Structures are given as C-alpha cells and as structure tokens.
Amino acid sequence: MYATMMNTALGTLLIKANDDAVTSIHFMRDGETVPELVSNPVTDLCIQQLSEYFGGQRNRFTLPLRPQGTPFQQQVWQALQDIPYGLTCSYGDLARKIGNPRAARAIGMANNRNPIPILIPCHRVIGSKGQLTGYSGGLSQKNYLLSLEQQPLKN
C-alpha cells in the first residue's frame, strides 16, 4: 500500500493507492495519525490531476480507481462517475438511473461510504429540493467543490 498527502483548499488529503489504482482519499482531521508515507506513480498522478482540478484546468479524472465495497456500492459509485462536471443530481435521480427508484436512502448510504471522494464525485449529489446534504469533508467543502465546478476552465 502506498500513501501520500496533499494540501488543498479543502485541507489535507491522504491519498492511498496500490500498485495500479487509487484506493482511497481521506480528509485529514487535526490530530489524526499519519501513516508511513511512501508514494508511487499512481499517487503522483493523483496529485497531479487533483492539482489541475483545483487549479481549474481539469474537469475529468483519468486515474485508475479501485474502491472496495459491496456490489450495490460499486454500482452507485460507478453511476456517480457519470454525473457530468458542473452538474448535480438528487439521490432519487441516481436511484432511477441505476434502475432502482425506491433506493434513494440506500444511495445516500453508499454515497456516504464512498472511499474516493472528489475522484468519484459524490459531492454532485444533492437533496431533492436542491439543498446540500452530508459530505465526508463537510458541507463547506461540498459547497466549495460545487462552486469550483461552476467556474470556466482555464487553458
């Protein structure tokens, strides 16, 4: 397992990867223990693409991802990656998209357990009335990401 840290406008991110894919991104909290940091080409590429994203130069990630979860969670996380940059959808919209219109609450739980936020854009899911709902980094971070994606890309 490889790990590296990245300072962003959202705070410090702990990025973990195996030999060929990103496995998690974690919003570090004050006082949290930092694991041994050993980077690899995957974590280096992740930092590069996240830097471009936060700099307004990237609207799509091309990193290999390997989140661990149930088959249902995997289905939800895949559907999240289909939400276009700069757009949002509701939990109900996502439930209908995966063919399970009654699963809005389960979608919310899978969203909550997304181990690779930002790259798997769970921040793009909002409440049915357009309100911001929970986010692993906090609502201010979710709002920041949604606002960032409303800015025109820089060349």
C-alpha positions as a printed NumPy array, in Angstrom:
array([[  0.   ,   0.   ,   0.   ],
       [  1.222,   3.462,  -0.901],
       [  0.189,   6.756,   0.652],
       [  0.876,  10.44 ,   0.223],
       [ -0.596,  13.682,   1.482],
       [ -1.737,  16.722,  -0.447],
       [ -2.557,  20.162,   0.917],
       [ -5.591,  21.694,  -0.786],
       [ -8.08 ,  24.498,  -0.256],
       [-10.22 ,  21.815,   1.418],
       [ -7.498,  20.85 ,   3.879],
       [ -5.064,  17.973,   3.815],
       [ -5.974,  14.905,   1.791],
       [ -4.5  ,  11.469,   2.488],
       [ -4.317,   9.579,  -0.81 ],
       [ -3.83 ,   5.815,  -0.767],
       [ -3.152,   3.514,  -3.701],
       [ -1.998,   0.03 ,  -4.534],
       [  0.389,  -0.766,  -7.399],
       [ -2.122,   0.15 , -10.109],
       [ -5.043,   2.233,  -8.743],
       [ -6.175,   4.812,  -6.203],
       [ -7.947,   3.028,  -3.332],
       [ -8.979,   5.932,  -1.08 ],
       [ -8.872,   9.635,  -0.39 ],
       [ -9.421,  10.771,   3.175],
       [ -9.957,  14.282,   4.544],
       [ -7.448,  14.503,   7.412],
       [ -8.652,  15.935,  10.707],
       [ -6.497,  17.699,  13.289],
       [ -4.655,  15.236,  15.478],
       [ -5.15 ,  12.223,  13.196],
       [ -2.245,   9.826,  12.979],
       [ -0.435,   9.942,   9.67 ],
       [  0.585,   6.577,   8.24 ],
       [  4.002,   5.975,   6.76 ],
       [  4.054,   7.92 ,   3.51 ],
       [  5.51 ,   6.137,   0.506],
       [  4.356,   7.426,  -2.867],
       [  4.266,   5.618,  -6.202],
       [  3.407,   6.625,  -9.795],
       [ -0.342,   6.266,  -9.067],
       [ -0.285,   8.617,  -6.068],
       [  1.942,  11.03 ,  -8.002],
       [ -0.52 ,  11.053, -10.921],
       [ -3.402,  11.554,  -8.487],
       [ -1.72 ,  14.623,  -7.001],
       [ -1.066,  15.974, -10.493],
       [ -4.684,  15.526, -11.61 ],
       [ -6.12 ,  16.88 ,  -8.35 ],
       [ -3.811,  19.93 ,  -8.641],
       [ -5.108,  20.534, -12.153],
       [ -8.71 ,  20.084, -10.946],
       [ -8.298,  22.53 ,  -8.056],
       [ -6.484,  24.912, -10.423],
       [ -9.482,  24.969, -12.772],
       [ -7.64 ,  23.119, -15.547],
       [ -9.24 ,  19.655, -15.362],
       [-12.878,  18.571, -15.438],
       [-12.386,  14.815, -15.747],
       [-10.11 ,  12.363, -13.971],
       [ -8.379,   9.597, -15.89 ],
       [ -6.904,   7.747, -12.933],
       [ -7.457,   4.052, -12.336],
       [ -9.705,   3.651,  -9.273],
       [-10.231,   0.607,  -7.093],
       [-12.752,   1.369,  -4.314],
       [-13.658,  -1.533,  -2.038],
       [-17.369,  -2.063,  -1.399],
       [-20.419,  -4.203,  -1.938],
       [-21.767,  -4.821,  -5.442],
       [-24.525,  -2.245,  -4.772],
       [-21.998,   0.337,  -3.59 ],
       [-19.862,  -0.344,  -6.651],
       [-22.921,   0.241,  -8.864],
       [-23.658,   3.551,  -7.133],
       [-20.03 ,   4.694,  -7.282],
       [-19.914,   3.897, -10.988],
       [-23.105,   5.914, -11.544],
       [-21.588,   8.845,  -9.624],
       [-18.746,   8.955, -12.143],
       [-21.312,   9.504, -14.895],
       [-22.575,  12.785, -13.363],
       [-21.035,  15.467, -15.589],
       [-18.654,  18.066, -14.193],
       [-20.546,  21.14 , -13.05 ],
       [-23.91 ,  19.363, -12.765],
       [-25.76 ,  17.829,  -9.846],
       [-28.474,  15.26 ,  -9.336],
       [-30.585,  14.097,  -6.417],
       [-30.44 ,  10.774,  -4.609],
       [-33.772,   9.942,  -6.255],
       [-32.376,  10.77 ,  -9.707],
       [-29.452,   8.451,  -9.066],
       [-31.781,   5.696,  -7.817],
       [-33.801,   5.921, -11.014],
       [-30.634,   5.942, -13.096],
       [-29.487,   2.611, -11.647],
       [-32.964,   1.146, -12.163],
       [-33.984,   1.051,  -8.508],
       [-36.274,   4.08 ,  -7.973],
       [-37.015,   3.202,  -4.331],
       [-33.351,   3.072,  -3.359],
       [-32.771,   6.787,  -2.655],
       [-31.951,   6.14 ,   1.01 ],
       [-29.611,   3.243,   0.115],
       [-27.994,   5.521,  -2.489],
       [-27.354,   8.009,   0.309],
       [-25.669,   5.344,   2.429],
       [-23.499,   4.176,  -0.495],
       [-22.631,   7.81 ,  -1.228],
       [-21.642,   8.249,   2.419],
       [-19.294,   5.252,   2.204],
       [-17.565,   6.421,  -0.988],
       [-13.87 ,   5.819,  -0.229],
       [-12.607,   8.052,  -3.058],
       [-14.379,  11.423,  -2.774],
       [-13.679,  14.081,  -5.4  ],
       [-12.476,  11.493,  -7.948],
       [-15.779,   9.642,  -7.5  ],
       [-17.846,  12.842,  -7.336],
       [-20.317,  12.183,  -4.529],
       [-20.302,  15.955,  -3.918],
       [-22.503,  16.28 ,  -7.025],
       [-25.439,  14.579,  -5.285],
       [-27.829,  16.943,  -3.533],
       [-31.207,  16.73 ,  -1.837],
       [-34.454,  16.503,  -3.813],
       [-35.202,  20.197,  -3.216],
       [-31.71 ,  21.3  ,  -4.266],
       [-30.313,  21.532,  -0.743],
       [-26.802,  20.48 ,   0.166],
       [-26.712,  17.26 ,   2.144],
       [-23.921,  15.473,   4.036],
       [-20.39 ,  15.145,   2.73 ],
       [-17.383,  13.353,   4.232],
       [-15.296,  16.528,   4.13 ],
       [-18.131,  18.685,   5.467],
       [-20.768,  20.833,   3.795],
       [-18.399,  23.779,   3.326],
       [-16.074,  21.526,   1.307],
       [-19.001,  20.22 ,  -0.737],
       [-20.085,  23.781,  -1.451],
       [-16.509,  24.675,  -2.414],
       [-16.3  ,  21.792,  -4.914],
       [-19.679,  22.625,  -6.464],
       [-18.69 ,  26.306,  -6.751],
       [-15.318,  25.372,  -8.258],
       [-17.085,  23.345, -10.931],
       [-19.213,  26.355, -11.888],
       [-16.126,  28.343, -12.91 ],
       [-14.983,  28.221, -16.542],
       [-11.956,  26.007, -17.117],
       [ -8.606,  27.746, -17.578],
       [ -6.436,  26.871, -20.528]])
